[in-house]
Amino acid sequence: MEVPFTVFRVMKKGKSIRRLAMDSYFIEFVSIEPRKAVLIKDPDRERFLNSAQNPLPVLLRENPEDLLKDTFESLEQATGEVLKKRVSHIRRWNILRMIGIPTGHSRHIDIDERLAETERENSLGLALLKGILGVKGSSDLEDIRVVTEGTVYMRLWLEGGTVMKDSGKDQVYTNLLKKDPRFRTAFYSALLRNTFGIK
């Protein structure tokens, strides 16, 4: 299948600081916001096609600037909230444990592991967006403009559970296929439609 990518240029105070491409189909099918950041690729390091015979449609709802800035601000806030929640949970659990009140050890471990996983994903997404936008925090966003340049395409297919592209294995899409149920459904649906020529 041929996946559309919107090419954009990040501008800071009128100067171009980087040129990237954003998946404009599957970005609407990830389960959580931080995973949007991993669907942005460097066109100088990837093999993109300038045209496609039967591409997936462009589903990107927001313009790239709004999407990047909104996601950045959302993740910046969420990262702090999850960390506070995790520290608060551990503190309460330790106090109850110290005074001898049984609270279910494995249940608390499960809660902490879920919160830790959310914190890791949020932190990774935020770190990627900081690099993409060239900012340290949301206060720097007003100096940033994102200019779209057009659409390119990447060929993706499946080989034994691994997502492949023209240059080899795509680790990002393979990981999303394993861990994100919403993405997985969209990916297999697009693959089936493409295989059987369904529009």
TORKOLZA-771166 format. One record per residue (C-alpha): residue number from 1; z, x, y. Coordinates in nm, 3 decimals, padded with zeros to 5 digits. Layout:
BEGIN
REC   nr        w        u        v
REC  NUM        Z        X        Y
...
END
This chain:
BEGIN
REC   nr        w        u        v
REC    1   00.000   00.000   00.000
REC    2  -00.065   00.108   00.357
REC    3   00.244   00.083   00.578
REC    4   00.198   00.059   00.957
REC    5   00.392   00.297   01.179
REC    6   00.419   00.260   01.556
REC    7   00.376   00.596   01.724
REC    8   00.597   00.644   02.029
REC    9   00.689   00.915   02.272
REC   10   01.046   00.961   02.401
REC   11   01.049   01.042   02.772
REC   12   01.348   01.180   02.962
REC   13   01.324   01.174   03.340
REC   14   00.946   01.148   03.313
REC   15   00.904   01.439   03.069
REC   16   00.808   01.398   02.705
REC   17   01.081   01.533   02.475
REC   18   00.942   01.424   02.136
REC   19   00.677   01.219   01.960
REC   20   00.768   01.013   01.653
REC   21   00.650   00.722   01.438
REC   22   00.854   00.418   01.334
REC   23   00.792   00.209   01.022
REC   24   00.681  -00.124   01.168
REC   25   00.698  -00.330   00.849
REC   26   01.000  -00.236   00.635
REC   27   01.223  -00.174   00.938
REC   28   01.268  -00.553   00.948
REC   29   01.390  -00.555   00.586
REC   30   01.685  -00.316   00.575
REC   31   02.027  -00.467   00.505
REC   32   02.223  -00.278   00.770
REC   33   02.136  -00.141   01.114
REC   34   02.195   00.233   01.059
REC   35   01.919   00.236   00.796
REC   36   01.660   00.161   01.065
REC   37   01.703   00.518   01.194
REC   38   01.591   00.672   00.862
REC   39   01.258   00.487   00.887
REC   40   01.150   00.703   01.181
REC   41   00.930   01.000   01.091
REC   42   00.776   01.300   01.263
REC   43   00.396   01.260   01.269
REC   44   00.354   01.639   01.276
REC   45   00.530   01.668   00.937
REC   46   00.380   01.365   00.761
REC   47   00.033   01.269   00.646
REC   48  -00.061   00.959   00.842
REC   49  -00.395   00.780   00.838
REC   50  -00.552   00.664   01.164
REC   51  -00.695   00.353   00.998
REC   52  -00.632   00.145   00.688
REC   53  -00.843  -00.085   00.471
REC   54  -00.572  -00.335   00.376
REC   55  -00.256  -00.256   00.575
REC   56   00.072  -00.445   00.570
REC   57   00.119  -00.641   00.894
REC   58   00.315  -00.505   01.189
REC   59   00.640  -00.704   01.182
REC   60   00.836  -00.507   01.442
REC   61   00.996  -00.779   01.656
REC   62   01.127  -00.567   01.944
REC   63   00.948  -00.302   02.141
REC   64   01.060   00.045   02.021
REC   65   01.261   00.123   02.336
REC   66   01.474  -00.192   02.307
REC   67   01.519  -00.146   01.932
REC   68   01.628   00.217   01.962
REC   69   01.864   00.160   02.253
REC   70   02.015  -00.162   02.111
REC   71   02.067   00.001   01.771
REC   72   02.223   00.309   01.934
REC   73   02.472   00.104   02.136
REC   74   02.554  -00.117   01.838
REC   75   02.618   00.182   01.609
REC   76   02.822   00.366   01.871
REC   77   03.053   00.065   01.896
REC   78   03.058  -00.006   01.521
REC   79   03.140   00.355   01.431
REC   80   03.459   00.345   01.639
REC   81   03.559   00.002   01.507
REC   82   03.517   00.098   01.139
REC   83   03.716   00.419   01.189
REC   84   04.002   00.223   01.352
REC   85   03.991  -00.033   01.071
REC   86   04.004   00.238   00.806
REC   87   04.295   00.426   00.972
REC   88   04.485   00.100   01.020
REC   89   04.434   00.000   00.655
REC   90   04.553   00.340   00.524
REC   91   04.855   00.334   00.757
REC   92   04.965  -00.015   00.644
REC   93   04.910   00.073   00.278
REC   94   05.116   00.395   00.308
REC   95   05.406   00.216   00.479
REC   96   05.419  -00.051   00.206
REC   97   05.396   00.215  -00.064
REC   98   05.674   00.424   00.089
REC   99   05.915   00.132   00.097
REC  100   05.832   00.049  -00.265
REC  101   05.629  -00.270  -00.226
REC  102   05.355  -00.286  -00.493
REC  103   05.024  -00.378  -00.330
REC  104   04.761  -00.298  -00.590
REC  105   04.657   00.067  -00.577
REC  106   04.298   00.020  -00.705
REC  107   04.233  -00.266  -00.461
REC  108   04.327  -00.044  -00.166
REC  109   04.114   00.242  -00.300
REC  110   03.816   00.001  -00.326
REC  111   03.868  -00.123   00.032
REC  112   03.894   00.234   00.163
REC  113   03.580   00.343  -00.026
REC  114   03.380   00.052   00.118
REC  115   03.501   00.129   00.471
REC  116   03.427   00.502   00.419
REC  117   03.071   00.424   00.303
REC  118   03.014   00.201   00.609
REC  119   03.155   00.472   00.835
REC  120   02.925   00.735   00.678
REC  121   02.613   00.518   00.718
REC  122   02.700   00.432   01.080
REC  123   02.771   00.797   01.163
REC  124   02.446   00.914   01.002
REC  125   02.241   00.648   01.185
REC  126   02.408   00.735   01.514
REC  127   02.354   01.110   01.464
REC  128   01.984   01.053   01.387
REC  129   01.941   00.836   01.697
REC  130   02.115   01.095   01.913
REC  131   01.857   01.349   01.797
REC  132   01.566   01.106   01.834
REC  133   01.660   01.001   02.187
REC  134   01.805   01.335   02.298
REC  135   02.131   01.179   02.418
REC  136   02.503   01.232   02.356
REC  137   02.620   00.879   02.431
REC  138   02.511   00.539   02.557
REC  139   02.571   00.646   02.918
REC  140   02.268   00.878   02.884
REC  141   02.032   00.598   02.776
REC  142   01.931   00.493   03.128
REC  143   01.735   00.820   03.168
REC  144   01.534   00.750   02.851
REC  145   01.198   00.570   02.830
REC  146   01.001   00.508   02.513
REC  147   00.624   00.482   02.544
REC  148   00.421   00.346   02.252
REC  149   00.090   00.516   02.170
REC  150  -00.059   00.309   01.888
REC  151  -00.043   00.255   01.514
REC  152  -00.096   00.489   01.219
REC  153  -00.057   00.423   00.847
REC  154   00.115   00.582   00.550
REC  155   00.010   00.520   00.190
REC  156   00.305   00.446  -00.040
REC  157   00.309   00.368  -00.411
REC  158   00.557   00.364  -00.697
REC  159   00.571   00.604  -00.990
REC  160   00.852   00.541  -01.240
REC  161   01.106   00.424  -00.981
REC  162   01.010   00.694  -00.728
REC  163   00.829   00.609  -00.404
REC  164   00.536   00.844  -00.356
REC  165   00.320   00.925  -00.052
REC  166   00.014   01.146  -00.007
REC  167   00.231   01.457   00.038
REC  168   00.458   01.383  -00.263
REC  169   00.791   01.208  -00.317
REC  170   00.941   01.015  -00.025
REC  171   01.318   01.056  -00.060
REC  172   01.405   00.803   00.214
REC  173   01.211   00.513   00.062
REC  174   01.325   00.607  -00.289
REC  175   01.692   00.599  -00.179
REC  176   01.645   00.267   00.001
REC  177   01.482   00.123  -00.309
REC  178   01.792   00.216  -00.510
REC  179   02.067   00.114  -00.267
REC  180   01.934  -00.162  -00.037
REC  181   01.872  -00.499  -00.211
REC  182   01.691  -00.655   00.086
REC  183   01.458  -00.357   00.119
REC  184   01.400  -00.354  -00.258
REC  185   01.293  -00.720  -00.259
REC  186   01.055  -00.663   00.036
REC  187   00.914  -00.345  -00.119
REC  188   00.836  -00.502  -00.459
REC  189   00.698  -00.814  -00.290
REC  190   00.463  -00.605  -00.072
REC  191   00.363  -00.395  -00.373
REC  192   00.279  -00.705  -00.580
REC  193   00.081  -00.865  -00.296
REC  194  -00.109  -00.541  -00.248
REC  195  -00.175  -00.494  -00.620
REC  196  -00.310  -00.847  -00.665
REC  197  -00.486  -00.871  -00.326
REC  198  -00.265  -01.157  -00.200
REC  199  -00.272  -01.195   00.177
END
